[in-house]
Amino acid sequence: MKAVIQRVTGASVTVEKETVSSVEHGLLVYLGITSSDTDQDAAKMVDKIVHLRIFDDENGVPNRSVLDVNGQVMLVSQFTLYADASHGRRPSYIKAAPSETAEPLYLFTLNELRRHVPTECGVFGAHMEISSVNDGPFTILLEI
């Protein structure tokens, strides 16, 4: 399981010209799932996301988590995080979990995040337009 985590001052998801979700201060999380990922991997990822200390404290030091700052999370499924472009010019997605495996694990991750912080989401499998304002910029790559 891979996640690209961005500290944002706002993010939204649009599908077919309609905004389906948005968050203000918090995290935009792009989540990639592979066939070998489990609920335990997702739980570890959620724990890491909600406790990752990347928000500034009163001294301007990134020492607070999304929980500490009462932030929100936008979770977006992104199978392309498992793209392999090491050979040729067309990426292979063979390491990405098929939809029937990835979607239940994505929904599990979403529900686990919602147990901790207000969480919005994209539309699994849809063509989405993601808008965000990266705060910093601050971007972290996690792999479980």
Backbone as JSON Lines, residues from 0, in Angstrom:
{"i":0,"aa":"M","n":[0.85,-1.17,0.0],"ca":[0.0,0.0,0.0],"c":[0.9,1.23,0.0]}
{"i":1,"aa":"K","n":[0.56,2.17,-0.87],"ca":[1.3,3.42,-0.98],"c":[0.34,4.58,-0.81]}
{"i":2,"aa":"A","n":[0.86,5.66,-0.23],"ca":[0.07,6.88,-0.11],"c":[0.95,8.09,-0.37]}
{"i":3,"aa":"V","n":[0.43,9.0,-1.14],"ca":[1.02,10.31,-1.31],"c":[0.16,11.24,-0.48]}
{"i":4,"aa":"I","n":[0.79,11.9,0.49],"ca":[0.06,12.73,1.45],"c":[0.51,14.17,1.28]}
{"i":5,"aa":"Q","n":[-0.46,15.04,1.05],"ca":[-0.16,16.46,0.9],"c":[-0.89,17.25,1.97]}
{"i":6,"aa":"R","n":[-0.15,18.14,2.62],"ca":[-0.78,19.07,3.56],"c":[-1.43,20.16,2.72]}
{"i":7,"aa":"V","n":[-2.73,20.38,2.93],"ca":[-3.47,21.31,2.07],"c":[-4.27,22.32,2.88]}
{"i":8,"aa":"T","n":[-4.53,23.45,2.23],"ca":[-5.46,24.42,2.8],"c":[-6.83,24.28,2.16]}
{"i":9,"aa":"G","n":[-6.94,23.34,1.23],"ca":[-8.2,23.03,0.6],"c":[-8.01,22.01,-0.5]}
{"i":10,"aa":"A","n":[-9.02,21.17,-0.71],"ca":[-9.01,20.19,-1.79],"c":[-10.45,19.84,-2.15]}
{"i":11,"aa":"S","n":[-10.67,19.55,-3.42],"ca":[-12.01,19.14,-3.85],"c":[-11.91,18.12,-4.97]}
{"i":12,"aa":"V","n":[-12.97,17.34,-5.1],"ca":[-13.07,16.33,-6.14],"c":[-14.3,16.65,-6.99]}
{"i":13,"aa":"T","n":[-14.09,16.7,-8.3],"ca":[-15.17,16.95,-9.24],"c":[-15.29,15.74,-10.17]}
{"i":14,"aa":"V","n":[-16.51,15.28,-10.36],"ca":[-16.81,14.19,-11.29],"c":[-17.91,14.68,-12.22]}
{"i":15,"aa":"E","n":[-17.67,14.6,-13.5],"ca":[-18.64,15.05,-14.52],"c":[-19.16,16.45,-14.22]}
{"i":16,"aa":"K","n":[-18.23,17.36,-13.95],"ca":[-18.49,18.78,-13.73],"c":[-19.27,19.09,-12.44]}
{"i":17,"aa":"E","n":[-19.39,18.1,-11.55],"ca":[-20.07,18.31,-10.28],"c":[-19.09,18.04,-9.14]}
{"i":18,"aa":"T","n":[-18.97,19.01,-8.22],"ca":[-18.12,18.81,-7.05],"c":[-18.8,17.81,-6.13]}
{"i":19,"aa":"V","n":[-18.12,16.69,-5.89],"ca":[-18.71,15.62,-5.08],"c":[-18.22,15.63,-3.64]}
{"i":20,"aa":"S","n":[-17.07,16.29,-3.39],"ca":[-16.57,16.4,-2.02],"c":[-15.5,17.47,-1.94]}
{"i":21,"aa":"S","n":[-15.32,17.98,-0.72],"ca":[-14.27,18.98,-0.51],"c":[-13.88,19.01,0.95]}
{"i":22,"aa":"V","n":[-12.67,19.45,1.2],"ca":[-12.16,19.65,2.56],"c":[-11.45,20.99,2.59]}
{"i":23,"aa":"E","n":[-11.29,21.48,3.8],"ca":[-10.52,22.7,3.99],"c":[-9.17,22.29,4.56]}
{"i":24,"aa":"H","n":[-8.77,22.83,5.63],"ca":[-7.48,22.58,6.26],"c":[-7.29,21.09,6.58]}
{"i":25,"aa":"G","n":[-6.24,20.47,6.06],"ca":[-6.0,19.06,6.37],"c":[-5.06,18.39,5.41]}
{"i":26,"aa":"L","n":[-5.44,17.16,5.03],"ca":[-4.59,16.33,4.19],"c":[-5.35,15.84,2.96]}
{"i":27,"aa":"L","n":[-4.66,15.83,1.84],"ca":[-5.12,15.16,0.63],"c":[-4.29,13.9,0.52]}
{"i":28,"aa":"V","n":[-4.95,12.75,0.51],"ca":[-4.26,11.46,0.49],"c":[-4.64,10.71,-0.78]}
{"i":29,"aa":"Y","n":[-3.63,10.46,-1.63],"ca":[-3.8,9.59,-2.79],"c":[-3.36,8.2,-2.34]}
{"i":30,"aa":"L","n":[-4.23,7.2,-2.5],"ca":[-3.97,5.86,-1.99],"c":[-3.87,4.85,-3.13]}
{"i":31,"aa":"G","n":[-2.75,4.14,-3.16],"ca":[-2.54,3.06,-4.12],"c":[-2.56,1.72,-3.4]}
{"i":32,"aa":"I","n":[-3.26,0.76,-3.99],"ca":[-3.43,-0.55,-3.37],"c":[-2.92,-1.62,-4.32]}
{"i":33,"aa":"T","n":[-2.16,-2.56,-3.76],"ca":[-1.66,-3.69,-4.54],"c":[-2.36,-4.97,-4.06]}
{"i":34,"aa":"S","n":[-2.25,-6.02,-4.85],"ca":[-2.98,-7.26,-4.56],"c":[-2.62,-7.91,-3.24]}
{"i":35,"aa":"S","n":[-1.43,-7.67,-2.74],"ca":[-1.01,-8.31,-1.49],"c":[-1.41,-7.51,-0.25]}
{"i":36,"aa":"D","n":[-2.01,-6.33,-0.4],"ca":[-2.4,-5.52,0.74],"c":[-3.57,-6.14,1.5]}
{"i":37,"aa":"T","n":[-3.57,-5.89,2.81],"ca":[-4.58,-6.47,3.7],"c":[-5.23,-5.38,4.55]}
{"i":38,"aa":"D","n":[-6.26,-5.76,5.3],"ca":[-6.87,-4.85,6.26],"c":[-5.85,-4.37,7.29]}
{"i":39,"aa":"Q","n":[-4.93,-5.25,7.67],"ca":[-3.91,-4.87,8.64],"c":[-2.99,-3.78,8.05]}
{"i":40,"aa":"D","n":[-2.66,-3.9,6.77],"ca":[-1.85,-2.86,6.11],"c":[-2.61,-1.54,6.1]}
{"i":41,"aa":"A","n":[-3.89,-1.61,5.8],"ca":[-4.71,-0.4,5.76],"c":[-4.8,0.24,7.14]}
{"i":42,"aa":"A","n":[-4.95,-0.56,8.17],"ca":[-5.02,-0.03,9.54],"c":[-3.7,0.64,9.91]}
{"i":43,"aa":"K","n":[-2.58,0.06,9.52],"ca":[-1.27,0.67,9.77],"c":[-1.15,2.0,9.03]}
{"i":44,"aa":"M","n":[-1.62,2.01,7.79],"ca":[-1.55,3.23,6.99],"c":[-2.4,4.33,7.63]}
{"i":45,"aa":"V","n":[-3.59,3.99,8.05],"ca":[-4.47,4.98,8.7],"c":[-3.8,5.53,9.96]}
{"i":46,"aa":"D","n":[-3.24,4.65,10.77],"ca":[-2.57,5.09,11.99],"c":[-1.43,6.06,11.66]}
{"i":47,"aa":"K","n":[-0.69,5.74,10.64],"ca":[0.42,6.6,10.23],"c":[-0.1,7.95,9.72]}
{"i":48,"aa":"I","n":[-1.14,7.93,8.92],"ca":[-1.69,9.17,8.35],"c":[-2.2,10.1,9.44]}
{"i":49,"aa":"V","n":[-2.99,9.59,10.36],"ca":[-3.62,10.46,11.35],"c":[-2.65,10.96,12.41]}
{"i":50,"aa":"H","n":[-1.51,10.27,12.56],"ca":[-0.54,10.68,13.57],"c":[0.71,11.34,12.98]}
{"i":51,"aa":"L","n":[0.78,11.43,11.66],"ca":[1.94,12.04,11.0],"c":[2.03,13.51,11.4]}
{"i":52,"aa":"R","n":[3.14,13.9,11.98],"ca":[3.31,15.25,12.53],"c":[3.88,16.18,11.46]}
{"i":53,"aa":"I","n":[2.99,16.76,10.66],"ca":[3.43,17.63,9.57],"c":[2.77,19.01,9.59]}
{"i":54,"aa":"F","n":[2.04,19.3,10.66],"ca":[1.44,20.63,10.81],"c":[2.25,21.43,11.82]}
{"i":55,"aa":"D","n":[2.39,22.71,11.55],"ca":[3.23,23.56,12.4],"c":[2.63,23.78,13.78]}
{"i":56,"aa":"D","n":[3.51,23.79,14.78],"ca":[3.12,24.18,16.12],"c":[3.28,25.7,16.26]}
{"i":57,"aa":"E","n":[3.14,26.23,17.48],"ca":[3.21,27.67,17.69],"c":[4.58,28.26,17.36]}
{"i":58,"aa":"N","n":[5.61,27.41,17.23],"ca":[6.95,27.87,16.89],"c":[7.28,27.69,15.4]}
{"i":59,"aa":"G","n":[6.28,27.28,14.63],"ca":[6.5,27.07,13.21],"c":[7.19,25.76,12.87]}
{"i":60,"aa":"V","n":[7.23,24.85,13.83],"ca":[7.88,23.55,13.63],"c":[6.8,22.51,13.31]}
{"i":61,"aa":"P","n":[6.98,21.72,12.25],"ca":[5.98,20.69,11.95],"c":[5.99,19.6,13.03]}
{"i":62,"aa":"N","n":[5.11,19.78,14.0],"ca":[5.11,18.93,15.18],"c":[3.7,18.5,15.58]}
{"i":63,"aa":"R","n":[2.71,18.78,14.71],"ca":[1.32,18.43,15.03],"c":[0.74,17.55,13.93]}
{"i":64,"aa":"S","n":[-0.18,16.7,14.34],"ca":[-0.86,15.81,13.39],"c":[-2.17,16.42,12.94]}
{"i":65,"aa":"V","n":[-2.8,15.79,11.97],"ca":[-4.11,16.23,11.52],"c":[-5.13,16.15,12.66]}
{"i":66,"aa":"L","n":[-4.93,15.2,13.57],"ca":[-5.78,15.11,14.76],"c":[-5.59,16.34,15.65]}
{"i":67,"aa":"D","n":[-4.33,16.72,15.85],"ca":[-4.01,17.84,16.74],"c":[-4.56,19.17,16.25]}
{"i":68,"aa":"V","n":[-4.66,19.32,14.93],"ca":[-5.11,20.61,14.37],"c":[-6.58,20.59,13.96]}
{"i":69,"aa":"N","n":[-7.28,19.52,14.33],"ca":[-8.7,19.36,13.96],"c":[-8.9,19.5,12.46]}
{"i":70,"aa":"G","n":[-7.99,18.87,11.71],"ca":[-8.05,18.93,10.26],"c":[-8.96,17.87,9.67]}
{"i":71,"aa":"Q","n":[-9.05,17.9,8.36],"ca":[-9.86,16.94,7.61],"c":[-8.95,16.17,6.66]}
{"i":72,"aa":"V","n":[-9.47,15.07,6.15],"ca":[-8.74,14.26,5.17],"c":[-9.62,14.07,3.93]}
{"i":73,"aa":"M","n":[-8.99,14.19,2.77],"ca":[-9.62,13.84,1.49],"c":[-8.88,12.6,1.01]}
{"i":74,"aa":"L","n":[-9.58,11.48,0.86],"ca":[-8.99,10.23,0.41],"c":[-9.39,9.96,-1.04]}
{"i":75,"aa":"V","n":[-8.39,9.74,-1.89],"ca":[-8.62,9.5,-3.31],"c":[-7.87,8.24,-3.72]}
{"i":76,"aa":"S","n":[-8.58,7.28,-4.29],"ca":[-7.95,6.07,-4.8],"c":[-7.15,6.41,-6.05]}
{"i":77,"aa":"Q","n":[-5.91,5.9,-6.12],"ca":[-5.08,6.17,-7.29],"c":[-4.2,4.97,-7.62]}
{"i":78,"aa":"F","n":[-4.71,4.12,-8.5],"ca":[-3.99,2.91,-8.87],"c":[-2.67,3.22,-9.57]}
{"i":79,"aa":"T","n":[-2.54,4.4,-10.15],"ca":[-1.32,4.74,-10.89],"c":[-0.1,4.88,-9.97]}
{"i":80,"aa":"L","n":[-0.29,4.88,-8.65],"ca":[0.86,4.88,-7.75],"c":[1.66,3.59,-7.9]}
{"i":81,"aa":"Y","n":[1.04,2.57,-8.46],"ca":[1.74,1.31,-8.7],"c":[2.16,1.14,-10.16]}
{"i":82,"aa":"A","n":[2.23,2.23,-10.88],"ca":[2.69,2.18,-12.27],"c":[4.18,1.83,-12.31]}
{"i":83,"aa":"D","n":[4.54,1.0,-13.27],"ca":[5.94,0.66,-13.49],"c":[6.3,1.15,-14.89]}
{"i":84,"aa":"A","n":[7.12,2.18,-14.94],"ca":[7.55,2.76,-16.22],"c":[9.02,2.49,-16.48]}
{"i":85,"aa":"S","n":[9.56,1.44,-15.87],"ca":[10.99,1.16,-16.0],"c":[11.35,0.59,-17.36]}
{"i":86,"aa":"H","n":[10.39,0.04,-18.07],"ca":[10.65,-0.53,-19.39],"c":[9.74,0.14,-20.4]}
{"i":87,"aa":"G","n":[10.29,0.66,-21.45],"ca":[9.5,1.3,-22.48],"c":[8.93,2.62,-22.02]}
{"i":88,"aa":"R","n":[7.91,3.06,-22.74],"ca":[7.33,4.37,-22.47],"c":[5.89,4.31,-21.97]}
{"i":89,"aa":"R","n":[5.35,3.13,-21.98],"ca":[3.98,2.97,-21.52],"c":[3.99,2.25,-20.18]}
{"i":90,"aa":"P","n":[3.51,2.89,-19.13],"ca":[3.55,2.26,-17.81],"c":[2.71,0.98,-17.74]}
{"i":91,"aa":"S","n":[3.2,0.05,-16.95],"ca":[2.45,-1.16,-16.65],"c":[1.8,-0.98,-15.28]}
{"i":92,"aa":"Y","n":[0.58,-1.45,-15.14],"ca":[-0.15,-1.34,-13.88],"c":[-0.39,-2.7,-13.25]}
{"i":93,"aa":"I","n":[0.42,-3.67,-13.62],"ca":[0.21,-5.04,-13.17],"c":[0.31,-5.19,-11.65]}
{"i":94,"aa":"K","n":[1.05,-4.3,-10.98],"ca":[1.19,-4.38,-9.52],"c":[-0.01,-3.79,-8.79]}
{"i":95,"aa":"A","n":[-0.81,-3.01,-9.47],"ca":[-2.0,-2.43,-8.85],"c":[-3.07,-3.51,-8.69]}
{"i":96,"aa":"A","n":[-3.75,-3.48,-7.56],"ca":[-4.81,-4.45,-7.32],"c":[-5.97,-4.22,-8.28]}
{"i":97,"aa":"P","n":[-6.61,-5.3,-8.76],"ca":[-7.8,-5.12,-9.59],"c":[-8.92,-4.49,-8.76]}
{"i":98,"aa":"S","n":[-9.85,-3.87,-9.42],"ca":[-10.94,-3.15,-8.74],"c":[-11.66,-3.99,-7.69]}
{"i":99,"aa":"E","n":[-11.94,-5.23,-8.02],"ca":[-12.7,-6.07,-7.08],"c":[-11.93,-6.35,-5.79]}
{"i":100,"aa":"T","n":[-10.62,-6.21,-5.82],"ca":[-9.8,-6.34,-4.61],"c":[-9.58,-4.98,-3.96]}
{"i":101,"aa":"A","n":[-9.3,-3.98,-4.79],"ca":[-8.93,-2.66,-4.28],"c":[-10.1,-1.91,-3.64]}
{"i":102,"aa":"E","n":[-11.28,-1.99,-4.25],"ca":[-12.39,-1.19,-3.74],"c":[-12.77,-1.53,-2.29]}
{"i":103,"aa":"P","n":[-12.92,-2.8,-1.93],"ca":[-13.25,-3.09,-0.52],"c":[-12.17,-2.59,0.45]}
{"i":104,"aa":"L","n":[-10.91,-2.69,0.05],"ca":[-9.83,-2.23,0.91],"c":[-9.79,-0.7,0.99]}
{"i":105,"aa":"Y","n":[-10.1,-0.05,-0.1],"ca":[-10.22,1.4,-0.12],"c":[-11.35,1.83,0.83]}
{"i":106,"aa":"L","n":[-12.49,1.17,0.76],"ca":[-13.63,1.5,1.62],"c":[-13.32,1.22,3.09]}
{"i":107,"aa":"F","n":[-12.59,0.15,3.35],"ca":[-12.14,-0.15,4.71],"c":[-11.26,0.99,5.23]}
{"i":108,"aa":"T","n":[-10.32,1.43,4.39],"ca":[-9.42,2.53,4.77],"c":[-10.21,3.8,5.03]}
{"i":109,"aa":"L","n":[-11.16,4.1,4.17],"ca":[-12.01,5.27,4.32],"c":[-12.76,5.23,5.66]}
{"i":110,"aa":"N","n":[-13.36,4.1,5.98],"ca":[-14.11,3.96,7.23],"c":[-13.2,4.07,8.45]}
{"i":111,"aa":"E","n":[-11.98,3.52,8.35],"ca":[-11.03,3.63,9.45],"c":[-10.6,5.08,9.66]}
{"i":112,"aa":"L","n":[-10.36,5.81,8.57],"ca":[-10.02,7.22,8.69],"c":[-11.17,7.99,9.35]}
{"i":113,"aa":"R","n":[-12.38,7.7,8.94],"ca":[-13.56,8.4,9.48],"c":[-13.74,8.16,10.97]}
{"i":114,"aa":"R","n":[-13.19,7.07,11.48],"ca":[-13.25,6.82,12.93],"c":[-12.39,7.82,13.7]}
{"i":115,"aa":"H","n":[-11.42,8.43,13.01],"ca":[-10.46,9.32,13.67],"c":[-10.66,10.8,13.34]}
{"i":116,"aa":"V","n":[-10.91,11.09,12.06],"ca":[-10.99,12.49,11.6],"c":[-12.1,12.63,10.57]}
{"i":117,"aa":"P","n":[-12.65,13.82,10.41],"ca":[-13.62,14.04,9.33],"c":[-12.94,13.74,8.0]}
{"i":118,"aa":"T","n":[-13.54,12.85,7.22],"ca":[-12.91,12.4,5.98],"c":[-13.91,12.41,4.84]}
{"i":119,"aa":"E","n":[-13.5,13.0,3.74],"ca":[-14.26,12.99,2.49],"c":[-13.52,12.09,1.52]}
{"i":120,"aa":"C","n":[-14.12,11.84,0.36],"ca":[-13.47,10.92,-0.56],"c":[-13.83,11.23,-2.01]}
{"i":121,"aa":"G","n":[-13.02,10.65,-2.87],"ca":[-13.32,10.69,-4.29],"c":[-14.33,9.6,-4.63]}
{"i":122,"aa":"V","n":[-14.53,9.36,-5.9],"ca":[-15.45,8.32,-6.36],"c":[-14.61,7.2,-6.95]}
{"i":123,"aa":"F","n":[-14.6,6.06,-6.3],"ca":[-13.75,4.96,-6.73],"c":[-14.03,4.59,-8.19]}
{"i":124,"aa":"G","n":[-12.98,4.53,-8.98],"ca":[-13.09,4.11,-10.38],"c":[-13.55,5.18,-11.34]}
{"i":125,"aa":"A","n":[-13.94,6.34,-10.84],"ca":[-14.43,7.42,-11.72],"c":[-13.26,8.24,-12.24]}
{"i":126,"aa":"H","n":[-13.5,8.93,-13.34],"ca":[-12.55,9.93,-13.81],"c":[-12.81,11.18,-12.97]}
{"i":127,"aa":"M","n":[-11.8,11.57,-12.19],"ca":[-11.97,12.68,-11.25],"c":[-11.05,13.83,-11.63]}
{"i":128,"aa":"E","n":[-11.49,15.02,-11.3],"ca":[-10.63,16.2,-11.36],"c":[-10.4,16.6,-9.91]}
{"i":129,"aa":"I","n":[-9.14,16.63,-9.51],"ca":[-8.77,16.94,-8.14],"c":[-8.16,18.34,-8.12]}
{"i":130,"aa":"S","n":[-8.7,19.21,-7.31],"ca":[-8.13,20.53,-7.11],"c":[-7.62,20.6,-5.68]}
{"i":131,"aa":"S","n":[-6.44,21.18,-5.52],"ca":[-5.91,21.32,-4.17],"c":[-4.95,22.49,-4.1]}
{"i":132,"aa":"V","n":[-4.79,22.99,-2.88],"ca":[-3.79,24.0,-2.59],"c":[-2.85,23.37,-1.57]}
{"i":133,"aa":"N","n":[-1.65,23.01,-2.07],"ca":[-0.65,22.37,-1.22],"c":[-0.05,23.43,-0.32]}
{"i":134,"aa":"D","n":[-0.07,23.18,0.97],"ca":[0.4,24.12,1.97],"c":[1.85,23.82,2.31]}
{"i":135,"aa":"G","n":[2.75,24.64,1.82],"ca":[4.17,24.45,2.12],"c":[5.06,24.77,0.94]}
{"i":136,"aa":"P","n":[5.14,23.97,-0.06],"ca":[4.47,22.67,-0.25],"c":[5.01,21.61,0.7]}
{"i":137,"aa":"F","n":[4.13,20.71,1.06],"ca":[4.48,19.65,1.99],"c":[3.86,18.37,1.45]}
{"i":138,"aa":"T","n":[4.71,17.45,0.97],"ca":[4.25,16.19,0.39],"c":[5.11,15.05,0.93]}
{"i":139,"aa":"I","n":[4.45,14.0,1.39],"ca":[5.11,12.83,1.96],"c":[4.67,11.59,1.19]}
{"i":140,"aa":"L","n":[5.62,10.69,0.92],"ca":[5.3,9.41,0.31],"c":[5.45,8.33,1.39]}
{"i":141,"aa":"L","n":[4.38,7.58,1.63],"ca":[4.42,6.47,2.6],"c":[4.19,5.15,1.88]}
{"i":142,"aa":"E","n":[4.86,4.13,2.35],"ca":[4.64,2.79,1.82],"c":[4.62,1.81,2.98]}
{"i":143,"aa":"I","n":[3.56,1.02,3.03],"ca":[3.41,0.01,4.09],"c":[3.61,-1.35,3.46]}
